[in-house]
Amino acid sequence: MSEHRVIVYPPSEAGGRRVGIDDRVLGVAYSLHDLTVFLQNAGLTGWDELDVLESDLIEWHEGGPEVWTP
């Protein structure tokens, strides 16, 4: 999975952020916990929220891990 690009898109008007790996959308995360679960299900087993916060695999658009609403 390390060669894949994880993108956390800007917050939507309804809240939450779309999460994708390469061209595949995993879903809409409403928290860091949601994002962590999506990534675990995509193959990053054993990762916790701290791993997600520190990862260089994740490209955050319009706000970092603390921004979940517009």
Backbone bond lengths (Angstrom), bond angles and torsions (degrees), N, CA, C in turn:
res aa  C-N    CA-C-N  psi(-1)  N-CA   C-N-CA  omega(-1)  CA-C   N-CA-C  phi
1 M - - - 1.448 - - 1.524 110.93 -
2 S 1.309 119.00 -19.31 1.456 121.02 -173.17 1.522 113.53 -62.82
3 E 1.323 119.30 -22.41 1.455 119.85 178.72 1.531 112.44 -86.32
4 H 1.307 118.11 -2.47 1.460 122.33 -179.46 1.522 110.63 -88.93
5 R 1.315 115.26 153.69 1.457 121.95 179.65 1.522 109.94 -101.90
6 V 1.316 116.69 122.02 1.464 122.51 177.71 1.524 107.33 -99.96
7 I 1.336 116.04 126.10 1.460 120.49 -179.45 1.520 109.04 -119.66
8 V 1.337 114.95 129.65 1.458 121.34 171.87 1.527 105.11 -108.79
9 Y 1.332 115.51 109.28 1.455 122.42 -174.66 1.527 111.40 -74.71
10 P 1.337 117.80 165.96 1.465 120.77 179.64 1.530 112.05 -58.73
11 P 1.325 116.55 154.89 1.469 119.96 177.34 1.536 110.58 -59.90
12 S 1.325 116.28 140.64 1.462 120.64 177.15 1.524 109.24 -85.52
13 E 1.309 115.87 165.84 1.470 120.60 178.05 1.533 111.52 -61.10
14 A 1.332 116.52 -31.10 1.466 121.29 179.91 1.524 112.16 -82.29
15 G 1.325 117.05 -6.07 1.456 121.81 -176.50 1.508 110.79 96.54
16 G 1.299 116.21 157.58 1.454 121.47 -178.59 1.518 111.24 86.22
17 R 1.326 114.61 164.24 1.463 121.73 -178.17 1.517 109.26 -131.96
18 R 1.321 115.76 131.24 1.464 120.73 176.73 1.525 107.99 -68.43
19 V 1.318 116.18 141.22 1.456 122.53 -178.79 1.520 108.37 -122.80
20 G 1.325 116.09 130.76 1.456 119.95 179.67 1.513 112.08 -135.47
21 I 1.324 114.45 153.74 1.455 121.75 170.43 1.513 105.83 -121.65
22 D 1.328 115.43 119.15 1.454 122.02 -173.57 1.529 108.78 54.23
23 D 1.322 119.16 -118.98 1.465 121.91 -178.88 1.524 112.69 -99.18
24 R 1.307 118.48 5.97 1.467 122.59 -175.96 1.526 110.46 -104.05
25 V 1.336 116.61 127.22 1.464 121.32 176.88 1.525 108.55 -87.36
26 L 1.332 116.02 127.63 1.463 121.36 -179.91 1.518 111.93 -86.95
27 G 1.334 116.80 -29.59 1.454 121.08 -178.71 1.509 110.44 149.00
28 V 1.318 115.63 -166.34 1.465 122.08 179.18 1.525 108.03 -112.47
29 A 1.320 115.29 122.40 1.461 121.34 178.26 1.523 108.91 -97.37
30 Y 1.320 115.77 139.63 1.464 122.02 178.33 1.521 111.61 -110.57
31 S 1.345 116.18 1.08 1.457 120.89 -179.72 1.524 109.00 -164.22
32 L 1.308 115.40 169.28 1.456 120.85 176.01 1.528 110.38 -62.53
33 H 1.326 115.99 -35.01 1.467 120.17 177.77 1.535 110.20 -61.60
34 D 1.336 117.58 -46.54 1.466 121.05 178.15 1.528 110.74 -57.38
35 L 1.327 116.63 -46.55 1.463 120.77 179.33 1.520 110.87 -59.32
36 T 1.314 116.68 -43.37 1.468 121.12 179.46 1.523 110.86 -60.25
37 V 1.319 117.34 -43.43 1.465 121.33 179.02 1.529 110.60 -62.83
38 F 1.346 117.58 -45.00 1.468 120.94 177.83 1.530 110.29 -56.29
39 L 1.320 117.06 -45.91 1.459 120.66 -177.31 1.522 112.15 -69.98
40 Q 1.319 117.34 -35.43 1.469 120.11 174.93 1.525 110.01 -62.25
41 N 1.331 116.50 -43.65 1.462 120.85 179.82 1.527 112.00 -67.33
42 A 1.336 116.59 -24.33 1.459 121.31 179.17 1.528 112.45 -86.15
43 G 1.340 117.31 -2.20 1.459 119.52 175.22 1.505 116.22 124.62
44 L 1.315 119.03 -5.57 1.463 120.76 177.81 1.526 109.50 -89.53
45 T 1.306 116.07 58.39 1.459 121.26 -177.65 1.522 109.89 -63.63
46 G 1.299 115.06 142.51 1.453 120.65 179.57 1.515 113.63 88.52
47 W 1.322 117.12 -6.63 1.459 119.66 178.62 1.519 109.97 -76.61
48 D 1.339 115.18 144.00 1.461 120.05 172.98 1.531 108.15 -119.66
49 E 1.319 117.44 -176.48 1.454 121.21 -175.61 1.530 112.20 -62.67
50 L 1.313 117.58 -33.82 1.466 120.62 178.24 1.531 110.61 -65.77
51 D 1.327 117.28 -40.73 1.466 120.85 176.46 1.526 110.63 -59.81
52 V 1.320 116.62 -41.84 1.464 121.45 179.79 1.528 110.08 -64.78
53 L 1.325 117.29 -43.86 1.462 121.25 179.60 1.523 112.53 -59.71
54 E 1.325 117.19 -36.66 1.460 121.92 -174.07 1.526 114.15 -93.77
55 S 1.324 117.85 -2.62 1.456 121.22 -173.16 1.526 113.33 -76.16
56 D 1.321 115.46 137.54 1.458 121.60 172.50 1.524 111.52 -86.62
57 L 1.336 117.95 -3.56 1.466 122.15 178.78 1.521 112.11 -73.96
58 I 1.333 116.67 -19.52 1.458 120.85 -170.52 1.525 110.53 -100.45
59 E 1.334 114.38 127.84 1.461 122.20 177.33 1.532 107.59 -104.63
60 W 1.320 116.31 112.69 1.464 122.30 -177.34 1.521 109.00 -94.08
61 H 1.327 118.09 125.71 1.458 122.56 178.29 1.525 109.50 -106.05
62 E 1.327 115.67 127.21 1.468 123.42 177.05 1.523 113.55 54.89
63 G 1.304 114.84 57.21 1.461 120.77 176.81 1.517 110.49 121.87
64 G 1.292 115.23 147.32 1.452 121.53 -179.06 1.516 112.01 -91.27
65 P 1.326 116.60 -158.56 1.456 122.40 -173.80 1.526 114.99 -67.14
66 E 1.325 117.01 -8.67 1.466 119.06 178.76 1.532 112.34 -93.96
67 V 1.333 118.83 -3.72 1.466 123.10 -175.19 1.531 110.55 -108.34
68 W 1.334 116.78 114.82 1.467 121.42 -179.48 1.522 112.92 -127.04
69 T 1.316 117.71 -7.00 1.468 121.74 176.84 1.528 108.23 -128.57
70 P 1.336 117.04 154.57 1.473 119.62 -178.60 1.526 112.45 -68.61
